[in-house]
Amino acid sequence: MKNVSKINPKGKYYKDVRKLCGPLLQGRVLVIDPSIGSTSSLPGYAIYQEGFLLDSGTIFTGGSHL
């Protein structure tokens, strides 16, 4: 993964990221981390509104990831 601070503004990566910025910074985004499926790992979530974190946490699955 590239360090975004070192992305060339005239390069392909910058253009690709730039295309996605509008929806991410103007709307609401739900991010799900499904975890690795082990008994010591829980899935997580984060909710962003216009680029600001609204809420985040873990999702308790009742002891089963199935």
Residue pairs with C-beta under 8 A, 6 or more apart in sequence:
2 13
4 17
7 13
7 14
7 17
8 14
23 29
24 48
24 51
25 50
25 51
26 50
27 49
27 50
28 47
28 48
28 49
28 50
28 54
29 47
29 48
30 45
30 46
30 47
31 45
31 46
31 47
31 48
32 43
32 44
32 45
33 43
33 44
33 45
33 46
34 43
35 41
35 42
35 43
35 44
35 65
37 65
39 63
42 58
42 59
42 60
42 61
43 58
43 59
43 61
43 65
44 56
44 57
44 58
44 59
45 55
45 56
45 57
45 58
45 59
46 53
46 55
46 56
47 53
47 54
47 55
47 56
48 54
